[in-house]
Amino acid sequence: MSALVALGARLVVVGGRLRAGVVVVGTAVATVLLLATAAVPGALHAPGAPVDPVQRANTTAVLTFSLVPAVVLVMTAARTSGAARDRRSAALRLLGLTRARTVAVAAVENGLLGLVGALCGLGVFLLAAPAVDAVVAAGPGWFAAPFTVGPGTALLGVASTALASVGVAAASTVRTTRRPVADRSEATPRRSSPWRLLPAAVAVVALGLVTDRAGSAPWVRSDAGAVVLLVGAVAGAIAIAAVTPLLSTWCAALLVRSRSVTGVLAGRGLQADPAGSGRLVAGVGVAVYLVLAALAVLTSFESTPQYRYALQTIRQGPQPVLVRPAGEVQQRDVTALSAVPGVRAVVPRYDVAADGWCAPGAPCPVEVFVGTCADLGQLMAVSGCRDDRAAALTVAGYEGTENGMPADVPALATADAVDVRFGDDGPLVTVPLGDVAVQDSAATQERWVYPSSYDLFVPRSVADAAGATPTSLTVVADGGLDVRAAVADAAPPDATVLPYPMDDYEAALRVRAVVATLSAAVVAVGLLALGMVAVDRAVERRRAVARYVAVGIPGRALRAAQLAQTLVPLLVAVALAAGLGGLMVRAYAAAAGWPALRDGTQLGLVTAATLAGAVLVSLATLPAVRTRVTADLLRRE
């Protein structure tokens, strides 16, 4: 065993500084992502504090989202110089090593580099964690505990990334040492099987089924639908890495038929190592796919009525602000609030209940509005209201709306009179009811997002006759935080001012910040993986490039061929990711009952921005294609 360890350690040196650096950097970045992911739950929730199940589900989704790029990066780094390592492993088999010992040598080689990278990642995380704590504390203040991990978690993170690197090396060595004579030769054709299309087919069928049956099949919004959606989403991610080599090979055949020097060189290069093209762009393709998944979650979150209502209150309005004086409402209070710029109306509120319609100890189902029809019209779209008679309020136009529902107490519409009581011990007044008034639910939701909950209209003259006075005021104002502040300044000094709470809006901002941060990290990791593999492939092909130069092919054509070998699988992977990601977004929205992306703008922006970054990274790696010929490069192993 010591000889195998020594041989694996020597291969670390033989593999070159480029490969060693790529593996170390890849595992270091993956370790930082893993430790940061482990630190998030402890930082967001104080020890011993109860955790809301929805928050727990959101945190779990974030953790899953964060781990995927770390796994892709470890796999990409561990397979650096994959073709050369496969030939070297085959050579060891030809020299007499058993498959198990060959796998052990490859595992030791990658394990040593992975361990060094994981320890470097741990050091970077420990140095950066206090800075992250300081930035969050100075800004949004979302952390309830320090952003850190315990010794056991840190050890587990280091071991996980190092062992993942070992596992990738061992698995690839087992796969590539079954035919050592053929695998040792550079001329052995390596073809992609059509079976690689199977994950894409599974993804399309599963996601398409959820999308198509969402409106007619109840199982779509049950646990079974969640399982089908998850299977389709995972199959889509696998399909990006599995299908890209096959489609790239088909595109390579078209390049070869073009008969141009650049096209033939690029096509033959892709055909010689189709799996390498998949490794090249897997990170970028998965990044686009995951960012689209994050956008689906964010769009669904921002489509909830509570968020749209909170957003309306700080943008276009209208917004309600409740003002509750310590004593009785005075006319001067109404006048002062009405004079505030941006205030549309001031609606008095009474402490009133419908007697005989409320069960003891339970919320009363009948909400009574006392005032004028003009005041009522500020809070709902209503027709049939008259200031000289009381009326039950029915609801129309709620079918097909997001939040609409019929009247809570339909029996009110057939009642002849209702007893109302002002205050806890006020007089009981019998109010005769006239023809019903009708709330237009759709129009009310258009203005207020939610329908009004009032069930009974009582004219203000009834309250005046009973000697009742308003106990609070609803200020209907334009949107904006400045209007809120102005209303609070104009309110009586002893009054309680209650604008609509901003919890939903702040929660959406937190989700948006998390999605933006993770999306940027995912894209950055994907581009890093692309850059690492592109440089590695350019270095690995220097012998072939030297032979091309020796027979007279110009360096410009060779660089163009290298760029084409990067761009073809890149375009294939991004197209797959955009197509499958768009289907996943629609399936997720259908299963959740929320709207999907309203248009293709976000999809196009994500795809275009990632593709542009990938092209720039590809162009930056072209200097690695050296056209200087040396005797060593012309020598065949």
SVG drawing of the C-alpha trace seen along z (x, -y; Angstrom):
<svg xmlns="http://www.w3.org/2000/svg" viewBox="-88 -71 101 79">
<polyline fill="none" stroke="black" stroke-width="0.4" points="0.0,0.0 2.9,-2.4 4.2,-1.9 0.8,-2.9 0.7,-6.0 4.2,-6.9 3.3,-6.4 0.1,-8.5 2.2,-11.3 4.7,-11.2 1.9,-11.5 0.9,-14.7 4.2,-16.1 4.3,-14.5 0.8,-15.8 2.1,-19.4 1.5,-22.6 -1.6,-23.5 -3.5,-20.3 -2.5,-20.6 -3.5,-24.3 -6.9,-23.6 -7.7,-20.8 -6.6,-22.8 -8.5,-25.9 -11.6,-23.9 -11.9,-22.1 -11.0,-25.2 -13.9,-27.1 -16.2,-24.2 -15.2,-24.0 -16.0,-27.7 -19.4,-27.2 -20.1,-24.1 -19.1,-25.8 -21.1,-28.9 -24.1,-26.8 -23.7,-25.0 -23.3,-28.4 -26.5,-30.0 -29.2,-28.2 -27.3,-28.9 -26.8,-32.5 -30.4,-33.1 -32.1,-31.5 -30.9,-32.0 -30.2,-28.8 -33.4,-27.5 -35.6,-29.9 -38.7,-28.3 -38.4,-28.1 -41.4,-28.6 -41.9,-25.6 -42.1,-27.8 -38.8,-29.4 -37.3,-26.0 -38.5,-25.0 -37.0,-28.1 -33.7,-27.5 -33.6,-23.9 -34.2,-25.1 -31.4,-27.6 -29.0,-25.0 -29.8,-22.6 -29.3,-25.4 -25.9,-26.2 -24.6,-22.7 -25.1,-22.0 -22.4,-24.3 -20.0,-23.0 -20.6,-19.4 -20.2,-20.5 -16.9,-22.3 -15.4,-19.3 -16.3,-17.0 -14.9,-19.4 -11.6,-20.0 -11.2,-16.3 -11.4,-15.4 -8.8,-17.9 -6.5,-16.5 -8.9,-13.6 -7.8,-12.2 -4.1,-12.1 -4.9,-10.6 -7.1,-7.9 -4.2,-7.0 -1.8,-6.9 -4.1,-4.7 -4.4,-2.3 -0.6,-2.3 -0.4,-1.3 -2.8,1.6 -0.6,2.7 2.4,2.7 0.7,5.2 -1.2,3.2 -4.6,4.6 -7.7,2.5 -8.1,2.0 -4.5,0.8 -4.8,-1.5 -7.9,-3.0 -6.1,-3.4 -3.2,-5.3 -5.7,-7.7 -7.6,-8.1 -4.3,-9.0 -3.3,-11.5 -6.6,-13.3 -7.0,-12.9 -3.8,-14.7 -4.6,-17.6 -8.3,-17.7 -7.2,-17.7 -4.8,-20.6 -7.6,-22.5 -10.1,-21.8 -7.8,-23.0 -7.2,-26.2 -10.9,-26.6 -11.4,-26.3 -8.8,-28.9 -10.5,-31.3 -13.8,-30.8 -12.5,-31.4 -10.9,-34.6 -13.9,-35.8 -16.6,-34.9 -16.0,-37.9 -16.2,-40.2 -19.5,-38.8 -20.8,-39.2 -19.8,-42.8 -21.3,-43.6 -24.6,-42.0 -24.7,-43.7 -24.1,-47.1 -26.7,-46.5 -29.9,-44.5 -29.1,-42.8 -30.5,-39.4 -28.2,-37.3 -29.4,-36.4 -26.2,-34.5 -22.6,-34.6 -21.9,-33.4 -19.6,-30.5 -19.4,-26.7 -18.3,-24.5 -15.2,-22.3 -17.2,-19.2 -18.9,-20.9 -15.6,-22.3 -14.0,-18.9 -16.9,-17.3 -16.8,-20.0 -13.1,-19.5 -13.5,-15.7 -16.6,-15.9 -14.9,-17.8 -11.7,-15.9 -13.5,-12.5 -15.7,-13.8 -12.6,-14.5 -11.3,-11.0 -14.6,-9.5 -14.7,-11.2 -11.2,-10.1 -11.9,-6.5 -15.1,-6.3 -13.6,-7.6 -10.6,-5.3 -12.8,-2.2 -14.7,-3.2 -11.7,-3.9 -9.5,-0.9 -11.7,1.9 -9.9,2.0 -6.4,0.8 -5.0,1.5 -7.7,-0.6 -7.8,-3.3 -4.0,-3.7 -4.2,-4.7 -5.1,-8.3 -6.6,-6.9 -9.3,-4.9 -12.7,-6.4 -14.8,-7.6 -18.5,-7.8 -21.5,-9.1 -24.4,-6.7 -27.9,-7.8 -29.0,-6.6 -27.7,-9.9 -31.0,-11.4 -32.9,-9.4 -32.6,-12.0 -33.8,-14.7 -36.8,-12.6 -37.6,-11.9 -37.3,-15.6 -39.6,-16.7 -42.2,-14.0 -42.3,-14.7 -42.3,-18.5 -44.7,-18.5 -47.1,-16.2 -47.1,-18.6 -47.7,-21.6 -50.4,-20.0 -52.4,-18.4 -52.1,-21.3 -55.6,-22.6 -57.4,-19.3 -55.6,-16.7 -55.7,-17.2 -52.6,-15.0 -50.4,-17.8 -50.7,-19.9 -50.2,-17.0 -47.1,-15.1 -47.2,-13.0 -47.0,-16.2 -44.0,-17.4 -42.2,-14.1 -42.9,-14.2 -41.7,-17.8 -38.5,-17.0 -37.8,-14.0 -38.2,-16.2 -36.0,-18.9 -33.2,-16.6 -33.4,-14.8 -33.2,-18.2 -29.9,-19.0 -28.5,-15.6 -29.6,-15.9 -27.6,-19.1 -24.3,-17.3 -25.3,-14.0 -26.9,-15.3 -24.4,-18.0 -21.6,-15.6 -24.0,-13.8 -25.5,-16.9 -22.0,-18.4 -20.9,-15.3 -23.7,-15.7 -22.8,-19.4 -19.1,-18.2 -20.2,-16.1 -21.6,-19.2 -18.4,-21.0 -16.4,-18.3 -18.6,-18.4 -17.9,-22.1 -14.4,-21.2 -12.9,-24.4 -9.7,-23.9 -11.1,-25.4 -14.3,-23.5 -12.6,-20.1 -10.1,-20.7 -12.8,-21.7 -15.2,-18.9 -12.5,-16.2 -11.4,-17.5 -15.0,-17.3 -15.4,-13.8 -12.1,-12.6 -13.2,-13.5 -17.0,-14.0 -17.1,-13.5 -14.5,-16.3 -16.9,-18.8 -19.5,-17.9 -17.1,-18.5 -16.1,-21.8 -19.5,-23.4 -21.4,-21.4 -20.8,-24.1 -22.2,-26.9 -25.2,-24.9 -26.1,-23.9 -25.6,-27.5 -28.2,-28.8 -30.5,-26.0 -30.2,-26.8 -30.6,-30.5 -33.8,-29.9 -35.0,-27.7 -34.2,-30.6 -36.0,-33.1 -39.1,-30.8 -39.1,-30.8 -38.5,-34.5 -41.3,-35.3 -43.7,-33.0 -42.8,-34.7 -43.3,-38.1 -46.7,-37.1 -48.3,-36.4 -51.0,-39.0 -49.4,-40.0 -46.2,-41.0 -48.1,-42.8 -50.1,-44.7 -47.0,-45.6 -45.4,-46.8 -48.4,-48.8 -48.3,-50.7 -44.8,-52.0 -45.2,-52.6 -48.4,-53.7 -50.9,-53.3 -53.5,-53.5 -52.4,-52.5 -54.5,-52.5 -53.1,-54.1 -55.0,-53.5 -55.0,-56.4 -56.3,-55.6 -56.4,-58.6 -56.2,-58.0 -59.6,-59.7 -62.5,-60.6 -61.9,-61.5 -62.1,-65.3 -63.0,-67.1 -59.7,-69.0 -58.0,-65.6 -59.9,-64.8 -59.1,-68.3 -55.4,-68.0 -55.1,-64.6 -57.1,-65.6 -54.7,-68.5 -51.7,-66.2 -50.4,-66.1 -51.1,-62.7 -54.1,-61.9 -57.1,-61.0 -59.7,-60.5 -60.2,-60.2 -62.8,-57.6 -64.1,-57.5 -64.3,-54.1 -66.8,-53.0 -66.7,-50.4 -69.8,-48.5 -71.0,-44.9 -74.1,-43.1 -75.9,-41.6 -77.2,-38.1 -74.9,-37.1 -71.7,-36.5 -70.9,-33.3 -69.5,-33.8 -65.7,-33.6 -65.3,-33.5 -64.6,-36.2 -67.8,-37.7 -68.4,-36.8 -70.3,-40.1 -68.2,-43.2 -70.2,-46.4 -69.3,-49.6 -70.8,-52.8 -70.5,-56.0 -71.5,-57.4 -71.6,-55.7 -68.8,-58.0 -66.7,-56.7 -67.5,-53.1 -66.6,-53.8 -63.1,-54.6 -62.6,-51.0 -64.5,-49.0 -66.1,-49.3 -69.8,-49.3 -73.1,-49.8 -76.7,-50.2 -75.6,-52.0 -77.8,-54.8 -77.1,-57.1 -80.7,-56.9 -80.9,-53.2 -78.9,-50.3 -78.1,-47.4 -76.5,-44.0 -73.4,-43.9 -73.2,-41.0 -70.3,-40.2 -70.3,-39.9 -67.6,-39.4 -65.4,-37.2 -65.3,-34.2 -61.9,-33.7 -60.2,-36.3 -57.2,-35.4 -58.6,-36.4 -62.3,-36.7 -64.9,-34.8 -68.7,-35.0 -70.2,-36.9 -69.3,-35.5 -72.8,-35.6 -75.3,-35.1 -78.2,-35.1 -77.9,-38.8 -79.2,-39.4 -82.6,-38.0 -82.9,-39.6 -85.4,-42.4 -83.5,-44.1 -80.3,-43.8 -79.6,-44.7 -76.4,-46.6 -74.6,-47.7 -72.2,-50.6 -69.4,-49.8 -69.3,-47.1 -72.1,-48.5 -73.7,-51.0 -77.3,-51.1 -78.8,-48.3 -80.3,-49.7 -82.6,-47.8 -81.7,-48.9 -84.2,-48.0 -82.5,-46.8 -83.3,-47.9 -82.2,-46.4 -78.8,-44.9 -75.7,-46.8 -73.2,-44.9 -69.4,-44.9 -67.6,-44.4 -64.9,-42.0 -62.8,-42.2 -62.8,-46.0 -62.0,-46.1 -59.1,-43.7 -57.8,-45.8 -57.5,-48.7 -56.7,-47.1 -55.4,-43.6 -57.8,-42.1 -61.6,-42.3 -63.2,-44.2 -64.5,-42.2 -67.4,-44.4 -70.8,-42.6 -73.2,-45.3 -73.6,-49.0 -75.1,-51.3 -75.7,-55.0 -73.9,-57.5 -77.2,-59.0 -78.0,-55.8 -74.8,-56.3 -75.5,-60.0 -79.0,-59.1 -77.5,-56.6 -75.0,-59.1 -72.0,-57.1 -68.8,-58.7 -65.9,-57.4 -63.1,-55.7 -60.5,-55.7 -59.7,-56.9 -58.7,-55.1 -56.5,-57.4 -56.6,-56.5 -53.4,-57.9 -51.0,-57.6 -48.2,-55.1 -44.9,-55.9 -43.0,-56.0 -42.9,-59.8 -46.7,-59.9 -46.8,-57.5 -44.4,-59.8 -46.4,-62.9 -49.6,-61.2 -47.9,-60.2 -46.7,-63.8 -50.2,-65.2 -51.9,-62.7 -52.6,-63.7 -49.5,-63.3 -51.2,-60.6 -52.5,-58.7 -51.4,-55.2 -50.5,-55.2 -50.6,-51.8 -49.6,-51.7 -49.6,-48.4 -46.7,-46.3 -43.6,-45.9 -42.8,-42.3 -43.9,-40.8 -42.0,-43.4 -38.8,-42.9 -39.2,-39.1 -39.3,-39.5 -36.2,-41.7 -34.4,-39.1 -35.4,-36.4 -34.4,-38.6 -31.0,-39.3 -30.4,-35.6 -31.4,-34.7 -29.2,-37.4 -26.2,-36.4 -26.6,-32.7 -27.2,-33.2 -24.1,-35.3 -22.1,-32.6 -23.5,-29.9 -22.7,-31.7 -19.2,-32.6 -18.5,-29.0 -19.7,-27.9 -17.5,-30.3 -14.6,-29.3 -15.1,-25.7 -15.3,-26.7 -12.0,-28.6 -10.3,-25.8 -11.3,-23.1 -10.7,-25.3 -7.1,-26.0 -6.6,-22.3 -7.8,-21.2 -5.6,-23.7 -2.6,-22.5 -3.5,-18.9 -3.8,-19.4 -0.4,-21.0 1.1,-17.9 -1.7,-17.7 -1.3,-21.5 2.4,-21.1 1.8,-18.4 -0.7,-20.6 1.8,-23.5 4.6,-21.2 2.5,-20.3 1.8,-24.0 -1.6,-24.9 -1.5,-28.5 -1.8,-29.4 -4.8,-31.6 -6.7,-28.6 -5.7,-26.6 -6.9,-29.2 -10.2,-29.6 -10.6,-25.8 -10.0,-25.9 -12.6,-28.6 -15.1,-26.6 -14.5,-23.5 -15.5,-25.7 -18.4,-27.6 -20.2,-24.6 -20.8,-22.7 -21.3,-25.9 -24.2,-27.0 -25.6,-23.4 -25.5,-23.4 -26.9,-26.9 -29.7,-26.1 -30.5,-22.9 -30.4,-24.8 -32.7,-27.5 -35.2,-25.1 -35.3,-22.7 -35.2,-25.6 -38.1,-27.3 -40.1,-24.1 -39.2,-23.7 -40.3,-27.2 -43.7,-26.6 -44.1,-23.3 -43.1,-24.8 -45.6,-27.6 -48.4,-25.2 -47.8,-22.9 -47.7,-25.9 -50.7,-27.6 -48.6,-30.8 -47.9,-32.6 -44.6,-31.8 -42.3,-34.3 -44.6,-36.9 -42.5,-37.2 -39.2,-35.9 -37.2,-39.0 -35.6,-37.4 -35.0,-34.1 -33.3,-36.0 -31.3,-38.2 -30.0,-35.3 -29.1,-33.3 -27.5,-36.2 -25.5,-37.4 -24.2,-33.9 -23.4,-33.2 -21.5,-36.5 -19.5,-35.8 -18.7,-32.3 -17.5,-33.7 -15.3,-36.2 -13.8,-33.4 -13.3,-31.3 -11.5,-34.1 -9.3,-34.7 -8.1,-31.1 -6.9,-31.3 -3.3,-32.3 -3.0,-28.9 -3.0,-27.5 0.7,-27.8 1.9,-27.3 5.6,-27.1 6.9,-23.7 9.5,-21.8 11.0,-18.3 9.3,-17.2 5.9,-18.2 6.4,-16.2 7.5,-13.1 4.8,-10.5 4.5,-8.6"/>
</svg>
